């Protein structure tokens, strides 16, 4: 009897190994995108994260394990070259045979123009935001966040000239790449991720699309929760450290008054700091928000002479465990940090 059990056990193990091998090898650029991919792959497989949590995605050097993950990937999901310009060449070199999805190019993604001035004006509710097919019926939330637009965001000429030169060390495109901070974009991307995975792995297509549908329902509930968190402090003025939040601002009709720095890769110019100090005094700004990796001395300089409070925003979820739960918790943390500071 024991002689029969061993071959059966071995056969089962080999079959299990074969099934695991059929699941696509997947790489994702930043933790929020990795989280969305993990939500779609839940119960089927796991994705590899390329940019380590807490690191700036704008400038990064791949570790050997991350380069290997790209080289072995059947599918790669990334925001796009405007966020991670260095990754474009790495994908071409290391993942030339992979199916690559640039999420900013996915149909239905809402894209917002770059804001290069230090000071922002109130958002205008219109229909001039750019998306790739202007069709959002597949992720209709209880409150429609896709129809917020922008006016001219106070692009002061001298601030533009100084900060544009320091922006990301490269010529950026027309649109702000921090698009993952819109839950509506995340809902669109869940479908795109499921479609790409299903094309590579049709046997698990049902699981991928079911996970994506469940993820979209969770995002709709999360959007309502965040509206509730922000409701009591809506309309109050705040300054962010790094201009990364306009997708969140538009999604929840919660505009910032300005940003200390255009990019997370460089320090702001003295002229830009002076502009922000003027806005803090002019509007009686009550909250100036920093980010985990930035010099708190710069925030202190902006707040000098004011009674504004400070808080910390983390648009990448750098202190959270990578995985499916990271994305919704990151957005929830942004809302709570804003509400607490205001």
N, C-alpha and C positions, 0 to 999 in steps of 0.2 A: 504493500500500500504506500509506503514511504517513497518507493521508487517511482510511483505514478505521480505523487504530489509534486515532486521537485520539477519535472518537466512542465507541468501545468503552471506552477508558480513562475517559472522562468518565462514561459510563453506570455503570461499575463503582464509581466514586467516589461518584456520587449514590446508588446502591443501598446502599453501605456507610454513607453518612450517614443514610439512612432507617432502616437497621437499628439504628444507634447511637441514633437519636432515639426508637426504640420502647422502649429500656431505661428503666425508671422512674427518675425523679430522686428521690434518697433523701437524707434528713438524719437524723443521729443525735446525741443530746445530748452524751454524754461519751465519752472515748476507749475505755474497755472495751466499751461498747455498740457504738460505731462499729467496733471490731475484730470483734465477733461478726457484725455486718452485712456487713463486708468478707469474712469467711470464707464466708458464704452466697452473696455476689455474685461470688466469685472466678471469673474468666474470663468474666464477663457484663458487669459494670459496676462503678462506684465510688460510694461514698456520701460525703456531705459531713459534716464534723465541726463541730458548733455551738460547744461550749465548748472554748476553746483549751487544749492540754495544759498542765498545771501550775496552771491557775486553779481556784479553789474553785467547784464547781457550785452551792453554796447561794446565793451572791450573785455576779451576773455581769452585765455590760453588753454587749449584742450589738454587734459591729463591723458595719459596713455589709455586708461580704461574707457574714457569718453570717446577717444578716437576709435578704439576697438568697437565700441557700441555702434558708432556711425558706419564703420566698415562692414559690420555684420548685419546691418539693418536691411530688412525687406521693405519697410516703409519708414519715412521720416516726416514728422509733422513739425513745422516751425512757423513763427509769426511772419517772418519775411526779412529781406535784406535791410530794410530801414531800421529794424530793431537790432539785428545782429549781422552787420555787414561782413564781419570776419568769417561767419559761418557759411556764407555762400560758396567761398572757395573750398572750404573743408568738405562740404556736401558734394561738390563736383568731383573732388579728388578721391574722397574716401567712400562715398555712397553713390557712385555713378550709376550703379545698376538698380538702385532702390526706387520705389514709387514715392516721390516727394510731393508733399502738399504744403504750399505756402498759404496759410490761413487768411492772410489779408486779401488774397486773390479769390477766395471762395465766393461764389454768387450769394448775394444776400447780406454780406458783411457791410455794415455801416462804417464808413471812413470819415474822419473829421480832419479838417485842415490843420497844419501846424500853427501854433501860436508862438510867435517869436518875440513879442513884446513882454515886458515885465508885468504890465497891468492888463487885467481882463475886464471887459464890459459884460453886462448881463446877457445871458443867453436869449436869443430870439427864437420863439416857437414858430417854426416854419417848415417847409418841405425841401430845403436846399441841401440837406446832408446827402453825401454821396453814398450810394450802395450799388452793388454790381448788377442787381436785377430789379430793385425796388419792389420786391415781393416778399413780405414777411408773414404770409398767412400761416406758414408751418410752425411759427413760434409766437403766436398771438398771446401776449400777456394781458392781464386784467387792466393794466394801465399801459398805454402805448408810449413807449420811450423812443421810438425810432423817428418821430417827427419833430424832434428838437433840432434847431439849426443854430447858426452862429452869425453874428454880425461881424464887423471889423473889430477885432479884439484889442484895440488900443495899441497898435504897433508904432511905438515911438521910434523915430528914425535913428537917434543915436544909440538907443539901447539895442535896436535891431542890428545895427552895424557891428557893435562890439560883441554881442552875444552870438550872432550868427556865425562869426568867425570861430567861436569857441565851441560850437554846438556839440557834435558827436565825432569830430575829427574826420568827417566825410560829408559828401554832398547828399543830404537827405532828399527823399521824394516829396510829393505834395502833401502827403497825409501823415498824421500822427500815428505811430505804430503801436501805441499802448492800448490797442483795441480790445484786449482780453478783459479790461475793466468794465465793459458793457455786458451785462448778462444776456442781452438780446444777441450780441455777437457770439457769445459762448453757446447759446442755444443753436444758432446756425452751424457753428463748428462741430457740435456733437453729431449732427446729421452727416456732415462732410466726413468726419472721422469714421463713422459707422459705414458710410458708402465705400471709402477707400479700403477699410479693413475687409469688408464683405467681398470686394472685387478680388482681393488677394486670398481670402479664406472663405469661400462661399459656404462651406459646411457649417460655419458658425455665424452666418449672416443674420439668422433669426435672433440670436443672442445679442449681437452687436446693435441691431436696430431697436430691440426691446430695451436694452440698457440706455440707448440714446433717448428714447421716448421717456423713460423714467427720469433721466437726468434733466430733460426739459421741464417736466412737471415740477421737479425739485427747484429748478431755477425760478419758475414762476412764483412758487411759494416763498422763496427767498427774497425775491423782489418786493413782495408785499410786506414781508418782515422788515426789510431795510427801510421801506417807506415809513413804517411805523416807528422805527428807531429815530429817523431823521425828522419826522414831523414836528416834534416839539421845539426844534431849534432851526427850522427852515427859515431862510431869509436873513440869518445872521452872517456877518462877514468874517472870512478867514483867509489866511495866506498859506500856500503850500511851499515846500522847499524846492521841489523839482517838478517841472510842468509835465506830469505824467497822468493826470487824473481827469482830463476833460471828458473822457468817455463815461466815467462814473458820474461826473457832474451833470452831464446831459441826461444820462439814464434816469437819474433821480431828481432832476430839476433842482440842483443844489450847487450853484456856481461859486467858484473861488473868486477872490478879488485880485489875485496875482500870484506869481511864483518867484521865489528868490533866485532860482537858477533855471536856465533853459534846459540843461542837461545834467544827468547825474555823473558825467565824466569830467566836468570842470567846475571850478569855483566861479561864482558870479562876479562880474565886474563891479568896481566901486560905484559906477553910474547906476547900475541896476539896483544895487543895495539902496542907494539914495532914493530911487523911485519908489521902492517898496516901503521904505521908512515914511515917505510922504503919504502913501496910500494908507498905511496903518494909522497915521495921525488924522488924515482927512476923513476916513470912514469910521473911525473909532473901532478898528479891527480888534476883536476880543480873543482871537486864537491864531497862533502861528505854529504850523506843523512841520516837524522835521522828519527824517527817515533814519533807520537804524545805523546806516554806514556813514552818515555825514557829520562833519565837525559842528558840535553844538555851539561853538563860538560864533559861527556865522549867524545862527538864529538869534543868539544873544545880542549881536550887533544890530540886527533888524528891530528887535524889541526894545532897544535902549530908549528909555524915557517914556515907554508906554506901560500900560497895566495889562497887556495881553497875556493870556495863558499860553502854554505850549503843550503839544502832544506829539505822538509819533505815528506816522502812517507807513505801512509796509505793502507796496503794490505787488510784491512777489511772494508774499507768505514765507519769508526767509526763516522765520522761527517755527514754522509748522512742519510736521512730518509729511514728506512727499507722498502723494497717493490721491485716491478719488475724493477724499474729504477735504483736501487742501483748498480747492477753488472756492467752494461756498464759505468756508471758514475765513478765508482771506477777505472776501467781500464783506462778510459780517463784521470782521475786525476793523475794516476801514470805517464802516458806519458807526460802530461803537466808539472808535477813537475820535471821530469828528464830533459826535454827540457829547462825549465826555469833555472835550476841550471847549466846546461852545456853551 
